[in-house]
Amino acid sequence: MSERASESRVEQRTTTISPTIGLVSPQSSQSGPRWAIIGIFFILLFGALYLAASFVLPVVIALLFALVLSPVVRFLRRRLKVWEPISAFLLVIGALATLISGFYMLSDPITQIVSNAPRYVEAVDAEMRSVQDRIDRLRSAQQQAETSVEEDAPAADDQPQEVVVKNPDLLDSATTALPEIAASIAFSLIFLFFLLASGDLFYQKLIKSMPTLSDKKRALHIAHDIERELSRYLFTITMINIGLGVAVGSALWWVGMPTPMIFGALATLLNFIPYIGSLLGIALVGVIALAEFGSLAAALAPVLLYLACTTVEGQFVTPLIVGRRLEMNAAAIFLAVAFWGWIWGVVGMFLAVPVMVAIKVFASYIEPLGPLGDFLSVESKPLPADDEES
């Protein structure tokens, strides 16, 4: 009897424990395939974005500018009673005129810099060979101190090497790619016109597509918040970058750098790429300064001035003007710039931060995406009281 009672108790224990430990619930068994499907979806999505970049990029740029300029169109309609197609046409023509005027203003200095590219490469190569010669002399002195073996004088290393640029001319490459760039710009401007001319049609279709009233309100709030945050962010960053370009151009003009207007314009554009843009600008200024001034010590002045301007902008001006609400996690920004640069090249680097702003706003309204929005933010959400006490 005792053996049977013990066996029955063991069976009861196994039956009570098995639902929690031994058995797998249907929800947990389905979570694996669900996450696998989500992973496959994102792999296919990013692969499609990479392969269709020539078509997707103009569409994304037009959508981005439509979100930024839609408040202007709405303001002109409500306050000045301007019809949406007319305001959209004026904005698109203004954007096209800005592009054309900027191209003509900067074409001659850019052509001068590109034509002098072999001289810049030769100057950098000469400086690298000078550094290499110093390293070789230090290494030979160390060998002489260690051993008294006779040194064989190198025959080829001591002779200066001639730099020959065998690649095709940069101007020819730019001329070849110019029709494709012009077609992409024209497509973006035409699509932007249709988006702005439609007015609130997008919001009307969005509201009709939602099933319940709460979903309609949430979708409308998400669309309006993305539009407002992107407009505010891009307008603020553009003004800051223009000020940075003026400061960089003035500083480089003060130290005698050629074509300082070009460096100011490049500083304005490159600063839209966080971290990497400043490094590219500093490297470009250093190479050209080395070729123009002829020595590494003289080339340090423009580099340090460029570095000082970007440091003041990044550490003081932008945090003060942008504010904490629009600031992003630095690690997330760097990953986004690297990822979208890998997918879409240089244009993807420019679009990385605006895409992050839109994702952050969208994640703030969707509860399952809350950890993603918290990761993109500069400040984490406060922990619950139980977690803090523990």
Order of alpha helices (4+ residues) and beta strands (2+ residues): alpha-alpha-alpha-alpha-alpha-alpha-alpha-alpha-alpha-alpha-alpha-alpha-alpha-alpha-alpha
